[in-house]
Amino acid sequence: MAKAAMDQLITLQAAETARDAGGGTYYEWADLATDANVWAAVKAKSGREGMDEGRTNATFVVEFTIYNRTDLTEQNRIMWDDVTYNIRGIRRESGRDLRLVIEAERGVAS
């Protein structure tokens, strides 16, 4: 089976600790320090809609495939087409060219 083309540019981000004016800490998102913008193959997986406390909540799961790297974890997130995707799982595919298959979800809080 042929692999999908990596023709979508995504940005990988990590939460960083910052200090507020009162001396407390909070998290803000920043691009990864090394190669934050990478090409990916993107495949829609599933969507779901439900009610929570009288509000409609919708989520959508996407699979991103990128070339291997060691600095990406489930605590990171992906920006694609100005939409945030929270990483839910990362699978390393073995073979001639090692790739990461990342399952990510939009429409949920991180």
The first five atom37 places (N, CA, C, CB, O) and aatype in JSON, in Angstrom:
{
  "aatype": [12, 0, 11, 0, 0, 12, 3, 5, 10, 9, 16, 10, 5, 0, 0, 6, 16, 0, 1, 3, 0, 7, 7, 7, 16, 18, 18, 6, 17, 0, 3, 10, 0, 16, 3, 0, 2, 19, 17, 0, 0, 19, 11, 0, 11, 15, 7, 1, 6, 7, 12, 3, 6, 7, 1, 16, 2, 0, 16, 13, 19, 19, 6, 13, 16, 9, 18, 2, 1, 16, 3, 10, 16, 6, 5, 2, 1, 9, 12, 17, 3, 3, 19, 16, 18, 2, 9, 1, 7, 9, 1, 1, 6, 15, 7, 1, 3, 10, 1, 10, 19, 9, 6, 0, 6, 1, 7, 19, 0, 15],
  "atom_mask": [
    [1, 1, 1, 1, 1],
    [1, 1, 1, 1, 1],
    [1, 1, 1, 1, 1],
    [1, 1, 1, 1, 1],
    [1, 1, 1, 1, 1],
    [1, 1, 1, 1, 1],
    [1, 1, 1, 1, 1],
    [1, 1, 1, 1, 1],
    [1, 1, 1, 1, 1],
    [1, 1, 1, 1, 1],
    [1, 1, 1, 1, 1],
    [1, 1, 1, 1, 1],
    [1, 1, 1, 1, 1],
    [1, 1, 1, 1, 1],
    [1, 1, 1, 1, 1],
    [1, 1, 1, 1, 1],
    [1, 1, 1, 1, 1],
    [1, 1, 1, 1, 1],
    [1, 1, 1, 1, 1],
    [1, 1, 1, 1, 1],
    [1, 1, 1, 1, 1],
    [1, 1, 1, 0, 1],
    [1, 1, 1, 0, 1],
    [1, 1, 1, 0, 1],
    [1, 1, 1, 1, 1],
    [1, 1, 1, 1, 1],
    [1, 1, 1, 1, 1],
    [1, 1, 1, 1, 1],
    [1, 1, 1, 1, 1],
    [1, 1, 1, 1, 1],
    [1, 1, 1, 1, 1],
    [1, 1, 1, 1, 1],
    [1, 1, 1, 1, 1],
    [1, 1, 1, 1, 1],
    [1, 1, 1, 1, 1],
    [1, 1, 1, 1, 1],
    [1, 1, 1, 1, 1],
    [1, 1, 1, 1, 1],
    [1, 1, 1, 1, 1],
    [1, 1, 1, 1, 1],
    [1, 1, 1, 1, 1],
    [1, 1, 1, 1, 1],
    [1, 1, 1, 1, 1],
    [1, 1, 1, 1, 1],
    [1, 1, 1, 1, 1],
    [1, 1, 1, 1, 1],
    [1, 1, 1, 0, 1],
    [1, 1, 1, 1, 1],
    [1, 1, 1, 1, 1],
    [1, 1, 1, 0, 1],
    [1, 1, 1, 1, 1],
    [1, 1, 1, 1, 1],
    [1, 1, 1, 1, 1],
    [1, 1, 1, 0, 1],
    [1, 1, 1, 1, 1],
    [1, 1, 1, 1, 1],
    [1, 1, 1, 1, 1],
    [1, 1, 1, 1, 1],
    [1, 1, 1, 1, 1],
    [1, 1, 1, 1, 1],
    [1, 1, 1, 1, 1],
    [1, 1, 1, 1, 1],
    [1, 1, 1, 1, 1],
    [1, 1, 1, 1, 1],
    [1, 1, 1, 1, 1],
    [1, 1, 1, 1, 1],
    [1, 1, 1, 1, 1],
    [1, 1, 1, 1, 1],
    [1, 1, 1, 1, 1],
    [1, 1, 1, 1, 1],
    [1, 1, 1, 1, 1],
    [1, 1, 1, 1, 1],
    [1, 1, 1, 1, 1],
    [1, 1, 1, 1, 1],
    [1, 1, 1, 1, 1],
    [1, 1, 1, 1, 1],
    [1, 1, 1, 1, 1],
    [1, 1, 1, 1, 1],
    [1, 1, 1, 1, 1],
    [1, 1, 1, 1, 1],
    [1, 1, 1, 1, 1],
    [1, 1, 1, 1, 1],
    [1, 1, 1, 1, 1],
    [1, 1, 1, 1, 1],
    [1, 1, 1, 1, 1],
    [1, 1, 1, 1, 1],
    [1, 1, 1, 1, 1],
    [1, 1, 1, 1, 1],
    [1, 1, 1, 0, 1],
    [1, 1, 1, 1, 1],
    [1, 1, 1, 1, 1],
    [1, 1, 1, 1, 1],
    [1, 1, 1, 1, 1],
    [1, 1, 1, 1, 1],
    [1, 1, 1, 0, 1],
    [1, 1, 1, 1, 1],
    [1, 1, 1, 1, 1],
    [1, 1, 1, 1, 1],
    [1, 1, 1, 1, 1],
    [1, 1, 1, 1, 1],
    [1, 1, 1, 1, 1],
    [1, 1, 1, 1, 1],
    [1, 1, 1, 1, 1],
    [1, 1, 1, 1, 1],
    [1, 1, 1, 1, 1],
    [1, 1, 1, 1, 1],
    [1, 1, 1, 0, 1],
    [1, 1, 1, 1, 1],
    [1, 1, 1, 1, 1],
    [1, 1, 1, 1, 1]
  ],
  "atom_positions": [
    [[0.85, -1.17, 0.0], [0.0, 0.0, 0.0], [0.9, 1.24, 0.0], [-0.97, 0.0, 1.23], [1.84, 1.32, 0.78]],
    [[0.6, 2.19, -0.86], [1.4, 3.4, -0.97], [1.18, 4.32, 0.23], [1.06, 4.15, -2.28], [0.07, 4.41, 0.77]],
    [[2.24, 4.97, 0.63], [2.15, 5.92, 1.74], [1.58, 7.24, 1.23], [3.53, 6.14, 2.41], [1.84, 7.65, 0.1]],
    [[0.8, 7.9, 2.07], [0.22, 9.19, 1.71], [1.31, 10.24, 1.6], [-0.84, 9.62, 2.74], [2.32, 10.18, 2.3]],
    [[1.1, 11.19, 0.71], [2.08, 12.27, 0.52], [2.13, 13.17, 1.74], [1.74, 13.09, -0.73], [1.1, 13.52, 2.32]],
    [[3.33, 13.54, 2.13], [3.5, 14.5, 3.22], [3.49, 15.89, 2.6], [4.84, 14.24, 4.03], [4.54, 16.46, 2.29]],
    [[2.28, 16.41, 2.42], [2.12, 17.67, 1.69], [1.41, 18.77, 2.49], [1.36, 17.43, 0.42], [0.99, 19.78, 1.93]],
    [[1.28, 18.56, 3.81], [0.64, 19.54, 4.67], [1.65, 20.05, 5.69], [-0.61, 18.92, 5.38], [2.29, 19.26, 6.39]],
    [[1.8, 21.36, 5.79], [2.74, 21.94, 6.74], [2.06, 22.11, 8.1], [3.28, 23.31, 6.22], [1.02, 22.76, 8.21]],
    [[2.67, 21.51, 9.12], [2.14, 21.61, 10.49], [3.21, 22.25, 11.38], [1.71, 20.21, 11.04], [4.39, 22.27, 11.03]],
    [[2.78, 22.75, 12.53], [3.7, 23.33, 13.5], [3.57, 22.57, 14.81], [3.42, 24.85, 13.71], [2.46, 22.38, 15.32]],
    [[4.69, 22.13, 15.35], [4.72, 21.39, 16.61], [5.01, 22.38, 17.74], [5.79, 20.26, 16.58], [5.91, 23.21, 17.64]],
    [[4.23, 22.27, 18.82], [4.36, 23.21, 19.93], [4.46, 22.48, 21.27], [3.18, 24.18, 19.95], [3.99, 21.35, 21.42]],
    [[5.08, 23.16, 22.23], [5.21, 22.65, 23.6], [4.78, 23.73, 24.58], [6.67, 22.18, 23.89], [4.92, 24.92, 24.3]],
    [[4.25, 23.32, 25.72], [3.88, 24.26, 26.77], [5.14, 24.66, 27.52], [2.83, 23.64, 27.75], [5.96, 23.81, 27.88]],
    [[5.28, 25.96, 27.76], [6.42, 26.48, 28.52], [5.89, 27.21, 29.74], [7.3, 27.41, 27.65], [4.84, 27.84, 29.69]],
    [[6.63, 27.11, 30.83], [6.26, 27.81, 32.05], [6.68, 29.27, 31.96], [6.9, 27.14, 33.28], [7.8, 29.58, 31.56]],
    [[5.77, 30.16, 32.34], [6.06, 31.6, 32.36], [5.61, 32.15, 33.71], [5.35, 32.35, 31.16], [4.81, 31.53, 34.41]],
    [[6.12, 33.3, 34.06], [5.75, 33.95, 35.32], [4.83, 35.13, 35.05], [7.01, 34.42, 36.1], [5.03, 35.88, 34.09]],
    [[3.83, 35.29, 35.9], [2.95, 36.45, 35.77], [3.46, 37.57, 36.68], [1.48, 36.08, 36.12], [4.43, 37.38, 37.42]],
    [[2.81, 38.72, 36.63], [3.25, 39.9, 37.39], [3.22, 39.67, 38.9], [2.38, 41.09, 37.05], [3.98, 40.29, 39.64]],
    [[2.35, 38.77, 39.35], [2.23, 38.51, 40.78], [3.19, 37.45, 41.29], [0.0, 0.0, 0.0], [3.14, 37.09, 42.47]],
    [[4.07, 36.94, 40.42], [5.04, 35.94, 40.83], [4.56, 34.51, 40.66], [0.0, 0.0, 0.0], [5.31, 33.57, 40.93]],
    [[3.33, 34.34, 40.2], [2.81, 33.0, 39.95], [3.29, 32.47, 38.61], [0.0, 0.0, 0.0], [3.95, 33.19, 37.85]],
    [[2.97, 31.24, 38.32], [3.36, 30.65, 37.04], [2.13, 30.25, 36.24], [4.26, 29.42, 37.26], [1.06, 29.98, 36.79]],
    [[2.3, 30.23, 34.95], [1.26, 29.75, 34.04], [1.96, 29.15, 32.82], [0.29, 30.91, 33.62], [3.16, 29.3, 32.65]],
    [[1.19, 28.47, 32.0], [1.75, 27.85, 30.8], [1.33, 28.62, 29.57], [1.32, 26.38, 30.7], [0.19, 29.09, 29.47]],
    [[2.26, 28.73, 28.63], [1.93, 29.28, 27.33], [2.57, 28.38, 26.29], [2.42, 30.77, 27.19], [3.58, 27.72, 26.55]],
    [[1.97, 28.36, 25.09], [2.45, 27.49, 24.02], [3.45, 28.22, 23.15], [1.28, 26.99, 23.18], [3.27, 29.39, 22.8]],
    [[4.53, 27.49, 22.79], [5.56, 28.03, 21.91], [5.99, 26.94, 20.94], [6.77, 28.57, 22.72], [5.93, 25.76, 21.25]],
    [[6.44, 27.36, 19.76], [6.93, 26.4, 18.77], [8.13, 25.65, 19.35], [7.32, 27.12, 17.45], [8.91, 26.22, 20.11]],
    [[8.28, 24.38, 19.0], [9.44, 23.63, 19.44], [10.71, 24.34, 18.97], [9.4, 22.18, 18.91], [10.72, 24.96, 17.91]],
    [[11.75, 24.23, 19.76], [12.99, 24.95, 19.46], [13.65, 24.46, 18.18], [13.96, 24.81, 20.62], [14.29, 25.25, 17.48]],
    [[13.52, 23.18, 17.86], [14.17, 22.61, 16.69], [13.13, 22.11, 15.69], [15.11, 21.45, 17.09], [12.29, 21.28, 16.03]],
    [[13.19, 22.63, 14.49], [12.33, 22.16, 13.39], [10.86, 22.08, 13.79], [12.8, 20.8, 12.91], [10.25, 21.01, 13.72]],
    [[10.29, 23.18, 14.2], [8.89, 23.21, 14.63], [7.93, 23.03, 13.45], [8.59, 24.52, 15.34], [6.86, 22.46, 13.61]],
    [[8.31, 23.51, 12.27], [7.45, 23.39, 11.09], [7.92, 22.2, 10.26], [7.48, 24.7, 10.23], [9.05, 22.17, 9.77]],
    [[7.02, 21.21, 10.12], [7.37, 19.99, 9.39], [6.24, 19.62, 8.44], [7.66, 18.83, 10.38], [5.09, 20.03, 8.62]],
    [[6.59, 18.84, 7.44], [5.59, 18.35, 6.48], [4.98, 17.06, 7.01], [6.22, 18.12, 5.09], [5.67, 16.23, 7.6]],
    [[3.68, 16.91, 6.8], [2.95, 15.75, 7.31], [1.93, 15.26, 6.3], [2.26, 16.09, 8.63], [1.42, 16.02, 5.47]],
    [[1.66, 13.97, 6.38], [0.49, 13.4, 5.7], [-0.64, 13.46, 6.72], [0.76, 11.91, 5.19], [-0.43, 13.13, 7.89]],
    [[-1.82, 13.88, 6.29], [-2.94, 14.06, 7.2], [-4.11, 13.18, 6.76], [-3.37, 15.56, 7.27], [-4.47, 13.15, 5.58]],
    [[-4.68, 12.47, 7.72], [-5.8, 11.57, 7.43], [-6.87, 11.75, 8.5], [-5.32, 10.08, 7.37], [-6.59, 11.6, 9.69]],
    [[-8.09, 12.06, 8.1], [-9.21, 12.18, 9.04], [-9.56, 10.79, 9.56], [-10.44, 12.84, 8.36], [-9.61, 9.82, 8.81]],
    [[-9.81, 10.72, 10.87], [-10.13, 9.43, 11.49], [-11.6, 9.34, 11.92], [-9.23, 9.2, 12.68], [-12.33, 8.46, 11.47]],
    [[-12.02, 10.25, 12.8], [-13.39, 10.16, 13.32], [-13.81, 11.49, 13.92], [-13.5, 9.05, 14.37], [-12.99, 12.36, 14.2]],
    [[-15.11, 11.63, 14.1], [-15.67, 12.81, 14.74], [-16.74, 12.39, 15.72], [0.0, 0.0, 0.0], [-17.3, 11.3, 15.62]],
    [[-17.01, 13.27, 16.67], [-18.01, 12.95, 17.68], [-18.65, 14.25, 18.16], [-17.37, 12.16, 18.88], [-17.98, 15.28, 18.26]],
    [[-19.93, 14.18, 18.44], [-20.64, 15.34, 18.97], [-21.48, 14.88, 20.13], [-21.53, 16.03, 17.87], [-22.09, 13.81, 20.09]],
    [[-21.52, 15.69, 21.19], [-22.31, 15.33, 22.36], [-22.71, 16.56, 23.14], [0.0, 0.0, 0.0], [-22.31, 17.68, 22.81]],
    [[-23.52, 16.34, 24.17], [-23.99, 17.43, 25.02], [-23.29, 17.34, 26.37], [-25.53, 17.38, 25.19], [-23.13, 16.25, 26.93]],
    [[-22.87, 18.5, 26.88], [-22.25, 18.59, 28.19], [-22.78, 19.84, 28.87], [-20.69, 18.61, 28.09], [-22.5, 20.95, 28.44]],
    [[-23.55, 19.65, 29.93], [-24.16, 20.75, 30.68], [-24.91, 21.7, 29.76], [-23.08, 21.51, 31.46], [-24.81, 22.92, 29.9]],
    [[-25.67, 21.14, 28.84], [-26.51, 21.95, 27.96], [-25.8, 22.55, 26.76], [0.0, 0.0, 0.0], [-26.41, 23.27, 25.97]],
    [[-24.5, 22.26, 26.61], [-23.75, 22.79, 25.46], [-23.38, 21.65, 24.54], [-22.47, 23.55, 25.93], [-23.13, 20.52, 24.98]],
    [[-23.35, 21.95, 23.25], [-22.91, 20.96, 22.27], [-21.4, 21.01, 22.17], [-23.57, 21.22, 20.9], [-20.81, 22.07, 21.94]],
    [[-20.75, 19.85, 22.34], [-19.31, 19.73, 22.2], [-19.01, 18.8, 21.04], [-18.67, 19.22, 23.51], [-19.57, 17.71, 20.95]],
    [[-18.13, 19.22, 20.16], [-17.73, 18.4, 19.02], [-16.23, 18.2, 19.04], [-18.18, 19.05, 17.69], [-15.47, 19.13, 19.31]],
    [[-15.81, 16.97, 18.77], [-14.39, 16.67, 18.65], [-14.15, 15.99, 17.31], [-13.91, 15.77, 19.83], [-15.06, 15.41, 16.72]],
    [[-12.91, 16.06, 16.85], [-12.54, 15.48, 15.57], [-11.13, 14.93, 15.69], [-12.65, 16.54, 14.41], [-10.22, 15.65, 16.09]],
    [[-10.94, 13.66, 15.33], [-9.64, 13.01, 15.45], [-8.99, 12.92, 14.08], [-9.79, 11.59, 16.07], [-9.61, 12.55, 13.09]],
    [[-7.7, 13.29, 14.05], [-6.91, 13.3, 12.82], [-5.62, 12.54, 13.08], [-6.62, 14.77, 12.35], [-5.08, 12.56, 14.19]],
    [[-5.13, 11.86, 12.05], [-3.86, 11.17, 12.12], [-2.83, 11.93, 11.28], [-3.99, 9.7, 11.65], [-3.02, 12.11, 10.07]],
    [[-1.75, 12.36, 11.91], [-0.66, 13.06, 11.23], [0.52, 12.09, 11.15], [-0.26, 14.39, 11.99], [0.87, 11.46, 12.15]],
    [[1.13, 11.97, 9.98], [2.32, 11.14, 9.83], [3.48, 12.05, 9.44], [2.1, 10.02, 8.75], [3.41, 12.78, 8.45]],
    [[4.55, 11.98, 10.24], [5.74, 12.81, 9.99], [6.97, 11.91, 10.05], [5.84, 13.98, 11.02], [6.9, 10.77, 10.5]],
    [[8.11, 12.45, 9.6], [9.36, 11.72, 9.75], [9.76, 11.68, 11.22], [10.48, 12.36, 8.9], [9.4, 12.55, 12.0]],
    [[10.51, 10.65, 11.58], [10.88, 10.39, 12.96], [11.61, 11.57, 13.62], [11.75, 9.17, 13.02], [12.39, 12.28, 12.98]],
    [[11.33, 11.75, 14.89], [12.05, 12.69, 15.75], [11.88, 12.2, 17.17], [11.51, 14.17, 15.59], [10.95, 11.45, 17.47]],
    [[12.77, 12.63, 18.06], [12.76, 12.11, 19.43], [12.24, 13.1, 20.45], [14.15, 11.68, 19.82], [12.11, 12.76, 21.63]],
    [[11.95, 14.33, 20.03], [11.56, 15.37, 21.0], [10.05, 15.6, 21.08], [12.23, 16.66, 20.64], [9.62, 16.6, 21.64]],
    [[9.26, 14.71, 20.54], [7.81, 14.9, 20.52], [7.15, 13.93, 21.49], [7.24, 14.71, 19.09], [7.45, 12.74, 21.48]],
    [[6.24, 14.45, 22.35], [5.53, 13.61, 23.31], [4.03, 13.97, 23.27], [6.1, 13.8, 24.75], [3.61, 14.87, 22.56]],
    [[3.27, 13.23, 24.05], [1.83, 13.49, 24.15], [1.53, 14.81, 24.87], [1.15, 12.34, 24.88], [0.38, 15.25, 24.86]],
    [[2.52, 15.43, 25.48], [2.3, 16.73, 26.13], [2.39, 17.88, 25.13], [3.32, 16.93, 27.25], [2.07, 19.02, 25.48]],
    [[2.82, 17.61, 23.92], [2.91, 18.63, 22.88], [1.58, 18.77, 22.16], [4.03, 18.3, 21.88], [0.63, 18.03, 22.45]],
    [[1.52, 19.71, 21.22], [0.32, 19.86, 20.4], [0.74, 20.22, 18.98], [-0.64, 20.94, 20.99], [1.9, 20.54, 18.71]],
    [[-0.24, 20.16, 18.08], [-0.01, 20.45, 16.66], [-0.92, 21.59, 16.24], [-0.26, 19.2, 15.78], [-2.1, 21.63, 16.61]],
    [[-0.37, 22.52, 15.47], [-1.17, 23.55, 14.82], [-1.2, 23.21, 13.33], [-0.59, 25.01, 15.08], [-0.15, 23.05, 12.7]],
    [[-2.39, 23.11, 12.77], [-2.54, 22.82, 11.35], [-3.69, 23.65, 10.81], [-2.78, 21.29, 11.09], [-4.82, 23.57, 11.31]],
    [[-3.41, 24.45, 9.82], [-4.43, 25.27, 9.18], [-5.14, 26.16, 10.21], [-5.45, 24.38, 8.46], [-6.36, 26.31, 10.18]],
    [[-4.36, 26.75, 11.13], [-4.85, 27.63, 12.19], [-5.79, 26.95, 13.18], [-5.55, 28.8, 11.57], [-6.59, 27.63, 13.83]],
    [[-5.7, 25.64, 13.31], [-6.51, 24.88, 14.26], [-5.56, 24.11, 15.17], [-7.51, 23.91, 13.53], [-4.56, 23.56, 14.72]],
    [[-5.88, 24.07, 16.47], [-5.08, 23.37, 17.46], [-5.54, 21.92, 17.58], [-5.15, 24.07, 18.83], [-6.74, 21.64, 17.68]],
    [[-4.57, 21.01, 17.58], [-4.85, 19.58, 17.77], [-4.01, 19.09, 18.95], [-4.52, 18.75, 16.48], [-2.79, 19.22, 18.95]],
    [[-4.67, 18.53, 19.96], [-3.99, 17.98, 21.13], [-3.57, 16.55, 20.82], [-4.9, 18.04, 22.4], [-4.39, 15.74, 20.38]],
    [[-2.3, 16.24, 21.05], [-1.78, 14.91, 20.74], [-2.29, 13.91, 21.77], [-0.23, 14.93, 20.72], [-2.14, 14.12, 22.98]],
    [[-2.89, 12.83, 21.3], [-3.43, 11.79, 22.16], [-2.55, 10.55, 22.19], [-4.82, 11.41, 21.71], [-2.55, 9.81, 23.17]],
    [[-1.79, 10.31, 21.11], [-0.91, 9.15, 21.07], [0.07, 9.26, 19.92], [0.0, 0.0, 0.0], [-0.23, 9.86, 18.88]],
    [[1.26, 8.66, 20.11], [2.29, 8.66, 19.09], [2.75, 7.22, 18.88], [3.5, 9.59, 19.48], [3.12, 6.53, 19.83]],
    [[2.72, 6.77, 17.63], [3.14, 5.42, 17.29], [4.32, 5.5, 16.33], [1.97, 4.6, 16.67], [4.26, 6.21, 15.32]],
    [[5.39, 4.79, 16.63], [6.55, 4.76, 15.74], [6.4, 3.57, 14.8], [7.88, 4.66, 16.55], [6.27, 2.43, 15.24]],
    [[6.42, 3.85, 13.51], [6.35, 2.8, 12.51], [7.76, 2.45, 12.08], [5.49, 3.22, 11.29], [8.54, 3.32, 11.69]],
    [[8.09, 1.18, 12.16], [9.42, 0.76, 11.74], [9.43, 0.52, 10.24], [9.87, -0.51, 12.51], [8.4, 0.52, 9.58]],
    [[10.59, 0.3, 9.74], [10.74, 0.07, 8.32], [11.93, 0.84, 7.8], [0.0, 0.0, 0.0], [12.75, 1.33, 8.58]],
    [[12.01, 0.94, 6.53], [13.15, 1.6, 5.9], [13.28, 3.06, 6.34], [13.03, 1.53, 4.4], [14.38, 3.51, 6.69]],
    [[12.18, 3.8, 6.33], [12.2, 5.18, 6.8], [11.25, 5.29, 7.99], [11.79, 6.19, 5.66], [10.03, 5.23, 7.84]],
    [[11.83, 5.43, 9.16], [11.05, 5.48, 10.39], [10.15, 6.71, 10.4], [11.98, 5.47, 11.62], [10.62, 7.83, 10.17]],
    [[8.89, 6.51, 10.67], [7.91, 7.6, 10.71], [7.15, 7.56, 12.02], [6.94, 7.52, 9.51], [7.04, 6.51, 12.67]],
    [[6.62, 8.71, 12.39], [5.74, 8.8, 13.55], [4.32, 8.98, 13.05], [6.16, 9.97, 14.49], [4.06, 9.81, 12.18]],
    [[3.41, 8.21, 13.61], [1.99, 8.37, 13.33], [1.39, 8.94, 14.61], [1.3, 7.0, 12.9], [1.41, 8.3, 15.66]],
    [[0.85, 10.15, 14.49], [0.37, 10.89, 15.65], [-1.15, 11.01, 15.58], [1.02, 12.3, 15.73], [-1.69, 11.55, 14.61]],
    [[-1.83, 10.5, 16.59], [-3.28, 10.69, 16.67], [-3.53, 11.92, 17.51], [-3.99, 9.43, 17.28], [-3.07, 12.02, 18.65]],
    [[-4.27, 12.86, 16.95], [-4.52, 14.13, 17.64], [-5.99, 14.49, 17.5], [-3.62, 15.27, 17.07], [-6.67, 14.04, 16.58]],
    [[-6.46, 15.31, 18.43], [-7.88, 15.64, 18.51], [-8.07, 17.15, 18.64], [-8.53, 14.92, 19.69], [-7.37, 17.81, 19.4]],
    [[-9.01, 17.66, 17.9], [-9.37, 19.09, 18.05], [-10.72, 19.17, 18.75], [-9.4, 19.84, 16.65], [-11.5, 18.22, 18.76]],
    [[-10.97, 20.33, 19.32], [-12.27, 20.55, 19.94], [-12.31, 20.18, 21.41], [0.0, 0.0, 0.0], [-13.38, 20.13, 22.01]],
    [[-11.14, 19.92, 21.99], [-11.08, 19.6, 23.42], [-10.04, 20.48, 24.08], [-10.76, 18.1, 23.64], [-9.12, 20.97, 23.43]],
    [[-10.2, 20.68, 25.38], [-9.22, 21.46, 26.12], [-8.03, 20.58, 26.45], [-9.84, 22.06, 27.42], [-8.19, 19.38, 26.69]],
    [[-6.83, 21.17, 26.47], [-5.65, 20.37, 26.81], [-5.44, 20.33, 28.3], [-4.4, 20.92, 26.13], [-4.5, 19.71, 28.78]]
  ]
}
